[in-house]
């Protein structure tokens, strides 16, 4: 009796799969033809697609001025929301290098965001002004204003984040898995607690206020970034996102990218084949750290105020969730994951009380039905489907002129 029921269930499942396969056959055939056409015209189609996507992304904040949009779409395309999308996309791209490319579980990524933000708060003079204002030794006339040299704070934050990444990574990247995750988690908490207790430098738990907004005054160019919802923050962050995508894709297709793939798949085998494992892991860690450092500077200048509770472990978990949902190891997956995680709560703001519940259910559903992520790299998708790759690595392109 039991066998008969199980046979019927298996037969019903087989018929359902066949029905779905037959129903989606034309769509799959069209997708295959489209991919073949794309591969045959990649040389000119890909740059054109890039240009169209960047143009659409650039114009998103202006839609409300040209069209009458429903309220949920107005919220989704506002300057403040799009700025957060671009900021967390930048963070997700950086963490994807660490987690997706090199296979290193980093739970302290928010520390580098904090380092960038506090670099901006201290070097602009906002920290000294905040301390003086609260001590009664400064007034509004002493409020820091933007100076042209302050653009170099981006370079300084990148350098500080790189140094922090090297200091953390050099002794710890010999660890693996859970042990590495615990160490990076501790590092993130050390940075937050240090910022909370080091009153003389970081102003402590009360935070740094009056961080000046950036400006550009050069010839005919006269730009001044304003409030939190200023569209220009989105455009500034979009420039960095595009630059980072180009740089990361170039790295992924280089020898460094192939080394990351080897380390992620089998660290022992990679070391035995001559791959400098620690050095390559450190490179991934440093690249991710520098990305968060640059994003932290722009964040501090946009919100005008920073304090330690902003940089909690929940932020690291949120960014990691973006990478996992989008697809680890996939650049476009990181972009999609960050966009969805930031935008969906804005679209469904009416259900704010259930936001975290829906977020948790979404993650569980993705892990159960789409463990490779919504937009995974081709190699990652094949791995999780149980297929093997015999001829080549799909997501690694050998540079011209190099031999196996």
NORSUL-V523634 format. One line per field, one symbol per residue. phi: phi as a letter, one per 30 degrees, with the letter a starting at -180 (. if undefined). psi: psi as a letter, one per 20 degrees, with the letter a starting at -180 (. if undefined). burial: + if it has 24 or more other ideal C-beta (glycine too) atoms within 12 Angstrom, else -. A space follows every 50 residues. Layout:
BEGIN
phi: ???
psi: ???
burial: ???
END
This chain:
BEGIN
phi: .ddddddddddddddddddddddcedddddddddddddddbeecddddde dddddddddedceddcbccdddddddcdddddddeddddddddddddddd dcicdcccddddddddddddddddiddddddddddicbbddcedbdcedd dddedddddddddddddddedcdddbhdddddddddddddddddddcded cciiddicciddddbbbbiddbcbdcdecdddddddddeddddddddddd ddccdddddddddddadddddddjddeddddddddddddddddddddddd dddiabaeedcdddddddddddddddkdicdddddddddddddedddcdd cedcddddddddddddddcbddjdbddddddddddidcccdacdcbcddd jcce
psi: gghgghggghgggghgghggghhjghghghhggggggghhkhhhgghggg gggggghhigiihhhhroqqhhhgghjqggghghghghggghgghhgggg gikpoojkhhhhggggghgghghijhggggghhhijjqahhjpqqpqhii hihggggggghgghhggghgiiiirqchggggghghgghggghghhimhh gijbiirprkpqqqqpnocipnpoqcrhjphhgghghhghggghggghhg ghjahgghhgggghgnhghghhjjpnggghhhggggggghghgghhghgg hgiipqrghhlrhhgghgghhgggghopipghghgggggghggghhhlhh khhjghghgghggggghgimhirhmrqhggghgiijrqohgrohjoppqp iqq.
burial: -------------------------------------------------- ------++-++------------+++++++++++++++++++++++++++ +++++++++++++++++++++++++++++++-+----------+-+---+ +-++-+++++++-+++-++--++------++-+++-++++++-+++---- -+++--++++++++----------+--+-+++++++++-+++-++-+++- +++--++++++++++-+--+----+-++++++++++++++++++++++++ ++++++++-++++-+++++++++++++++++++++++++++++++++--- --------+--++--+---+-++++++++++-+---------+-++---- ----
END
